[in-house]
Amino acid sequence: MAAHTVSPLAPAAFPELPEIGGLTLHTATLGIRYKGRPDVLLAELASGTSVAAVFTTSTTASAAVRWGREALRGGTARAFLVNAGNSIAFTGKAGEQFVADEVAATTKLLSCEKNEVFTASTGVIGEPATANRITDALPAMLEAKASWSDAARAIMTTDTFAKGAAATSEIGGTPVKIAGIAKGSGMIEPNMATMLAFVFTDAKIPHATLQAMLADCNGRSFNAITVDSDTSTSDTLLCAATGAAGNAEFDDANGADLAGFKTALEAVLVDLAHQIVRDGEGASKFITVNVTSALNDAEAKTAAKAIANSPLVKTAIAGEDANWGRIVMAVGKCGVMADPNKLTVSIGGIPLAHKGERVADFDEAPVTAHIKGQYIDIDVDLGFGNGSATVWTCDLTHGYISINADYRS
């Protein structure tokens, strides 16, 4: 399968990510679908590592997701095993056996419990496969460490660049580190997390506390992005806390002792989420949609998602057309409370519509100039309440059609 042209919104280079105590990365190049690059990742975790996760809300979730939901009840993890090229989703008993075989082989190799092994798969849906190619490779994988870059590349599908992010913080005066990788380019409106994301920290944080923080931060990061409004069968966000930093343990997810860590965790998640949008299939522009004065935050997010997912809005941005009427349309169709006599629309900070009509002496030129850039800001004031939300998306170009029309070719 041919590689796609690197997104024009891609970072200059893969970032430097810190070593996380209690974590060892391993990769393999098995040619499951993609040739000449790693396509399997094993993240080996120290005993006692706590784990948190958020999974897809899809009713056709993969066997790996269903297993992960059960395993999460144990609250600890020794391994994340991930493959790219085949999602093993919607493959019935074969998919269940695939996951069971991966879990059994990893459990034996690491001498751990089954519910300490989490798996994830991404790629084509509905293609049955056996796990033996992966399970047979596990002993050799453990013999060598992999870099963060190789780990990030191993989980890619139509991604045009590897995605990583990191942050540092303190807990009780002890320095802690956070680092993560993600993949995603198309089939992105997570409604939970993203296609796949794996975040690691050396902080010591109990499972329930980590779970509460991850779920909260997820709402303002991966759950605030969309490329094409499609929720994957395989969406998985896993976060592991190894405890290697040796900090004092606190259990209040919203307490002052963990406030700095939570801020840093959210920053990593937002960074990774933004990179997914920047790598949206065929994307040429990164769009930020801010909605204010909604009845509540939930309605603000609904309106922001309606704007961000509208093909008419996205194609107007791609064509550098300041057609603000499409934004008004998107707000009107989504069912949220809005006052049309107070509604305000701005692009690039320039008001286009105010109090239910086009602004007086409207000059489209500066708006068009803004849309010709790579980073576009859309602001909508619903004129109704105090709710607000921000959603990030990208434009819709012919590249999206080309990539997805040829996906299985």
C-alpha positions as CSV (number, residue, x, y, z in Angstrom):
1,M,0.0,0.0,0.0
2,A,1.6,3.3,-1.1
3,A,2.5,5.9,1.5
4,H,0.5,9.1,1.4
5,T,2.1,12.6,1.1
6,V,3.0,14.0,4.5
7,S,0.4,16.4,5.7
8,P,1.2,20.1,5.2
9,L,0.2,20.6,8.9
10,A,2.7,18.0,10.2
11,P,5.2,19.1,12.9
12,A,8.8,19.6,11.7
13,A,10.0,16.4,13.4
14,F,9.0,13.8,15.9
15,P,9.5,15.2,19.4
16,E,12.0,14.2,22.0
17,L,10.2,12.1,24.5
18,P,11.6,11.2,27.9
19,E,12.4,7.7,29.2
20,I,9.7,6.6,31.6
21,G,10.8,4.4,34.4
22,G,9.0,1.1,34.5
23,L,8.3,1.1,30.8
24,T,10.1,-0.7,28.0
25,L,9.0,-0.5,24.4
26,H,9.5,-3.3,21.8
27,T,8.5,-3.4,18.2
28,A,8.4,-5.8,15.3
29,T,8.1,-5.6,11.5
30,L,5.8,-8.4,10.5
31,G,4.3,-7.1,7.3
32,I,0.7,-7.6,8.5
33,R,-0.3,-5.0,5.9
34,Y,2.4,-2.4,5.7
35,K,5.8,-3.3,4.4
36,G,9.2,-2.0,5.6
37,R,8.1,-0.4,8.9
38,P,7.3,-1.6,12.4
39,D,3.7,-2.7,12.7
40,V,3.5,-4.4,16.1
41,L,4.1,-2.7,19.4
42,L,4.6,-4.3,22.9
43,A,4.7,-1.8,25.8
44,E,6.1,-3.8,28.7
45,L,5.2,-2.4,32.1
46,A,6.6,-2.9,35.6
47,S,4.7,-4.9,38.1
48,G,2.2,-2.8,40.1
49,T,1.5,-0.4,37.2
50,S,-1.9,1.1,37.5
51,V,-4.0,1.6,34.4
52,A,-6.9,3.7,33.2
53,A,-8.7,3.6,29.9
54,V,-11.5,5.0,27.8
55,F,-13.0,3.0,24.9
56,T,-15.2,3.5,21.9
57,T,-18.9,3.8,22.4
58,S,-19.5,2.0,19.1
59,T,-22.0,-0.8,19.4
60,T,-19.9,-2.8,16.9
61,A,-16.7,-2.5,19.1
62,S,-13.9,-4.9,18.3
63,A,-12.9,-7.9,20.4
64,A,-9.9,-6.1,21.7
65,V,-12.1,-3.3,23.1
66,R,-14.5,-5.7,24.7
67,W,-11.6,-7.5,26.3
68,G,-10.1,-4.2,27.5
69,R,-13.3,-3.2,29.2
70,E,-13.2,-6.5,31.2
71,A,-9.5,-6.3,32.0
72,L,-9.8,-2.7,33.2
73,R,-11.6,-4.0,36.3
74,G,-8.3,-5.3,37.6
75,G,-6.8,-1.8,37.7
76,T,-3.3,-2.9,36.8
77,A,-1.3,-3.6,33.6
78,R,1.9,-5.4,32.6
79,A,1.6,-5.0,28.8
80,F,-0.1,-3.2,25.9
81,L,0.1,-5.2,22.7
82,V,-0.9,-3.4,19.5
83,N,-0.9,-4.2,15.8
84,A,-1.6,-2.1,12.7
85,G,-3.0,-3.2,9.4
86,N,-6.0,-5.2,10.6
87,S,-8.5,-4.1,13.2
88,I,-9.7,-7.7,13.8
89,A,-13.1,-6.0,14.2
90,F,-16.4,-7.6,13.2
91,T,-14.7,-11.0,12.8
92,G,-16.9,-13.0,15.2
93,K,-15.3,-15.9,17.0
94,A,-12.1,-15.5,15.0
95,G,-11.6,-12.0,16.5
96,E,-12.2,-13.3,20.0
97,Q,-9.7,-16.1,19.5
98,F,-7.2,-13.6,18.1
99,V,-7.3,-11.6,21.3
100,A,-7.4,-14.6,23.6
101,D,-4.3,-16.0,21.9
102,E,-2.4,-12.7,22.2
103,V,-3.4,-12.4,25.9
104,A,-2.4,-16.0,26.7
105,A,1.0,-15.7,24.9
106,T,1.8,-12.4,26.6
107,T,0.7,-13.6,30.0
108,K,3.0,-16.6,29.7
109,L,5.9,-14.5,28.5
110,L,5.7,-11.9,31.3
111,S,4.4,-14.3,34.1
112,C,1.5,-12.0,34.8
113,E,-2.3,-12.3,35.1
114,K,-4.5,-12.2,32.0
115,N,-6.3,-9.1,33.0
116,E,-3.0,-7.3,33.1
117,V,-2.6,-7.6,29.3
118,F,-4.4,-5.1,27.0
119,T,-4.5,-5.4,23.3
120,A,-5.5,-3.0,20.5
121,S,-5.7,-3.4,16.7
122,T,-6.2,-0.9,13.9
123,G,-6.8,-1.2,10.2
124,V,-9.3,-2.9,7.9
125,I,-12.6,-4.0,9.5
126,G,-14.0,-7.5,8.8
127,E,-10.9,-9.4,7.8
128,P,-10.4,-12.5,10.0
129,A,-6.8,-13.4,10.9
130,T,-4.9,-15.6,13.4
131,A,-2.6,-14.2,16.0
132,N,0.2,-16.7,15.5
133,R,2.4,-14.3,13.4
134,I,2.3,-11.9,16.4
135,T,2.5,-14.4,19.2
136,D,5.4,-16.3,17.6
137,A,7.4,-13.0,17.3
138,L,6.9,-12.0,21.0
139,P,10.0,-13.7,22.5
140,A,12.3,-12.1,19.9
141,M,10.6,-8.7,20.4
142,L,11.6,-8.8,24.1
143,E,15.2,-9.1,23.2
144,A,15.5,-5.5,22.0
145,K,14.3,-2.1,23.1
146,A,12.5,0.2,20.6
147,S,12.6,4.0,20.4
148,W,9.5,6.2,20.9
149,S,9.6,7.0,17.2
150,D,9.5,3.4,16.2
151,A,6.7,2.7,18.7
152,A,4.6,5.6,17.2
153,R,5.3,4.4,13.7
154,A,4.2,0.8,14.6
155,I,0.6,1.9,15.3
156,M,0.1,4.0,12.2
157,T,-2.3,3.2,9.3
158,T,-3.1,6.0,6.9
159,D,-1.2,8.5,9.2
160,T,1.3,10.5,7.3
161,F,3.5,11.2,10.4
162,A,4.2,9.6,13.8
163,K,2.6,11.4,16.7
164,G,4.1,11.9,20.2
165,A,3.9,14.4,23.0
166,A,5.3,14.8,26.5
167,A,5.1,17.0,29.6
168,T,6.6,17.2,33.1
169,S,5.1,18.1,36.5
170,E,5.5,17.5,40.2
171,I,3.5,15.6,42.8
172,G,4.3,16.5,46.4
173,G,7.6,18.0,45.3
174,T,8.7,14.9,43.3
175,P,9.3,15.4,39.6
176,V,7.2,13.2,37.3
177,K,7.1,12.7,33.6
178,I,4.4,12.0,31.1
179,A,4.8,10.8,27.5
180,G,2.4,9.4,24.9
181,I,1.9,8.4,21.3
182,A,-1.2,8.2,19.2
183,K,-2.4,7.3,15.7
184,G,-5.3,8.6,13.8
185,S,-6.1,10.3,10.4
186,G,-9.5,9.1,9.2
187,M,-12.6,7.6,10.9
188,I,-12.3,10.3,13.6
189,E,-15.0,11.5,15.8
190,P,-14.0,9.5,18.8
191,N,-16.9,10.0,21.2
192,M,-14.5,8.6,23.8
193,A,-10.9,8.8,22.9
194,T,-9.2,8.5,19.5
195,M,-8.3,5.8,17.1
196,L,-5.5,4.6,19.4
197,A,-3.5,6.5,22.1
198,F,-1.1,5.2,24.7
199,V,0.1,7.5,27.5
200,F,2.6,6.6,30.1
201,T,3.8,8.3,33.3
202,D,6.3,7.4,36.1
203,A,3.9,8.9,38.6
204,K,2.4,6.8,41.4
205,I,-1.4,7.2,41.1
206,P,-4.0,4.7,42.1
207,H,-6.2,3.2,39.4
208,A,-9.5,4.9,40.4
209,T,-7.9,8.3,40.6
210,L,-6.1,7.9,37.3
211,Q,-9.3,6.7,35.7
212,A,-11.2,9.8,36.9
213,M,-8.6,12.2,35.7
214,L,-8.3,10.5,32.3
215,A,-12.0,10.5,31.7
216,D,-12.3,14.2,32.6
217,C,-9.3,15.3,30.5
218,N,-10.5,13.2,27.6
219,G,-13.6,15.3,27.3
220,R,-11.5,18.4,26.5
221,S,-9.0,16.6,24.2
222,F,-9.8,13.6,22.1
223,N,-13.5,14.0,22.6
224,A,-13.2,17.5,21.2
225,I,-11.9,16.5,17.8
226,T,-13.4,15.4,14.6
227,V,-12.1,14.7,11.1
228,D,-15.1,13.1,9.4
229,S,-17.8,12.4,12.1
230,D,-17.1,8.7,12.1
231,T,-16.5,6.8,15.3
232,S,-14.2,3.8,15.0
233,T,-14.9,0.3,16.2
234,S,-11.5,0.2,17.8
235,D,-11.0,3.6,19.6
236,T,-8.8,3.0,22.6
237,L,-7.1,5.4,25.0
238,L,-4.9,3.6,27.6
239,C,-2.9,5.4,30.3
240,A,-0.3,3.6,32.5
241,A,1.2,4.9,35.7
242,T,4.3,2.9,36.7
243,G,5.0,4.5,40.0
244,A,8.7,4.6,39.3
245,A,9.0,8.3,40.3
246,G,8.4,7.4,43.9
247,N,6.1,10.3,44.7
248,A,3.7,10.4,47.6
249,E,0.3,8.9,46.6
250,F,-2.8,11.0,46.5
251,D,-6.3,9.8,45.7
252,D,-8.3,13.0,45.0
253,A,-8.4,13.4,41.2
254,N,-9.5,17.0,41.6
255,G,-7.4,17.9,44.6
256,A,-4.7,20.5,44.9
257,D,-2.0,17.8,45.2
258,L,-2.7,16.4,41.7
259,A,-3.7,19.7,40.0
260,G,-0.4,20.2,38.3
261,F,-0.2,16.6,37.1
262,K,-3.7,16.7,35.8
263,T,-2.9,19.9,33.9
264,A,0.2,18.3,32.4
265,L,-1.8,15.1,31.5
266,E,-4.4,17.1,29.7
267,A,-1.7,19.1,27.8
268,V,-0.3,15.8,26.5
269,L,-3.8,14.6,25.4
270,V,-4.6,17.9,23.7
271,D,-1.3,17.9,21.9
272,L,-1.9,14.3,20.6
273,A,-5.5,15.1,19.7
274,H,-4.4,18.2,17.7
275,Q,-1.8,16.2,15.8
276,I,-4.5,13.8,14.7
277,V,-6.5,16.7,13.3
278,R,-3.4,18.0,11.6
279,D,-3.0,14.6,10.0
280,G,-6.7,14.4,9.0
281,E,-6.9,12.5,5.7
282,G,-6.4,15.1,2.9
283,A,-6.3,18.0,5.4
284,S,-4.7,21.3,4.5
285,K,-6.2,23.5,7.2
286,F,-6.6,23.2,11.0
287,I,-9.9,24.7,12.2
288,T,-10.7,25.8,15.8
289,V,-14.5,26.2,16.5
290,N,-15.4,28.1,19.6
291,V,-19.1,28.3,20.7
292,T,-20.1,30.5,23.6
293,S,-23.4,31.7,25.2
294,A,-25.1,28.3,24.9
295,L,-27.7,27.0,27.3
296,N,-24.9,24.8,28.8
297,D,-21.5,23.3,27.9
298,A,-23.1,20.2,26.4
299,E,-25.2,22.2,24.0
300,A,-22.2,24.4,23.1
301,K,-20.3,21.2,22.2
302,T,-23.2,19.9,20.1
303,A,-23.3,23.2,18.1
304,A,-19.5,23.2,17.7
305,K,-19.5,19.6,16.5
306,A,-22.3,20.4,14.0
307,I,-20.2,23.2,12.6
308,A,-17.0,21.1,12.6
309,N,-18.7,18.1,10.9
310,S,-20.6,20.0,8.2
311,P,-19.2,19.0,4.8
312,L,-20.4,22.4,3.5
313,V,-18.5,24.3,6.2
314,K,-15.4,22.1,5.7
315,T,-15.4,22.4,1.9
316,A,-15.9,26.2,2.1
317,I,-12.8,26.4,4.2
318,A,-10.9,24.1,1.8
319,G,-12.0,26.4,-1.1
320,E,-11.1,29.5,0.9
321,D,-14.6,30.8,0.6
322,A,-15.9,33.0,3.5
323,N,-19.4,31.5,3.2
324,W,-20.6,32.2,6.8
325,G,-24.1,31.2,6.0
326,R,-23.1,27.6,6.2
327,I,-22.1,28.1,9.8
328,V,-25.5,29.6,10.6
329,M,-27.0,26.5,8.8
330,A,-25.0,24.1,10.9
331,V,-26.1,25.8,14.2
332,G,-29.7,25.8,13.1
333,K,-29.9,22.1,12.2
334,C,-28.4,20.6,15.4
335,G,-31.3,21.3,17.8
336,V,-29.6,23.4,20.4
337,M,-31.2,26.5,21.9
338,A,-30.1,29.7,20.1
339,D,-31.5,33.2,19.8
340,P,-31.4,34.0,16.0
341,N,-31.8,37.7,16.9
342,K,-28.6,37.6,19.0
343,L,-26.5,35.1,17.1
344,T,-23.0,36.3,16.2
345,V,-20.5,34.7,13.8
346,S,-16.9,35.6,13.4
347,I,-14.1,34.1,11.4
348,G,-10.5,35.0,12.3
349,G,-11.8,37.3,15.0
350,I,-13.7,39.4,12.3
351,P,-17.5,39.6,12.9
352,L,-19.6,38.6,9.9
353,A,-23.0,38.3,11.3
354,H,-24.3,40.1,14.4
355,K,-27.7,40.0,16.1
356,G,-29.4,37.9,13.4
357,E,-28.1,39.6,10.3
358,R,-24.9,40.4,8.3
359,V,-22.8,43.1,9.9
360,A,-23.1,46.6,8.4
361,D,-20.5,47.6,5.8
362,F,-19.4,43.9,5.6
363,D,-15.9,43.5,4.0
364,E,-15.1,40.0,3.0
365,A,-11.5,40.6,2.1
366,P,-9.8,40.3,5.5
367,V,-11.9,37.2,6.2
368,T,-10.8,35.6,3.0
369,A,-7.2,36.5,3.8
370,H,-7.6,34.6,7.1
371,I,-9.1,31.6,5.4
372,K,-6.1,31.4,3.0
373,G,-3.9,30.6,6.0
374,Q,-3.4,27.1,7.5
375,Y,-5.0,27.8,10.9
376,I,-8.7,29.0,10.9
377,D,-10.7,30.3,13.8
378,I,-14.5,30.2,13.8
379,D,-16.3,31.8,16.8
380,V,-20.1,31.6,17.3
381,D,-22.0,33.3,20.1
382,L,-25.5,31.7,20.5
383,G,-26.8,34.6,22.6
384,F,-28.6,32.3,24.9
385,G,-26.8,31.2,28.1
386,N,-23.4,30.7,29.7
387,G,-22.3,27.4,28.1
388,S,-19.1,27.2,26.0
389,A,-17.0,24.6,24.2
390,T,-14.1,24.3,21.8
391,V,-13.8,21.6,19.0
392,W,-11.0,21.1,16.6
393,T,-11.3,19.8,13.0
394,C,-9.8,20.1,9.6
395,D,-11.0,21.0,6.1
396,L,-12.4,18.5,3.6
397,T,-10.5,18.2,0.4
398,H,-10.5,15.8,-2.6
399,G,-7.6,14.0,-0.8
400,Y,-10.0,12.6,1.7
401,I,-12.0,11.0,-1.1
402,S,-8.9,9.6,-2.8
403,I,-7.4,8.1,0.3
404,N,-10.6,6.4,1.4
405,A,-11.7,5.2,-2.1
406,D,-8.4,3.4,-2.4
407,Y,-8.0,2.3,1.2
408,R,-8.2,-1.4,0.5
409,S,-6.4,-1.3,-2.8
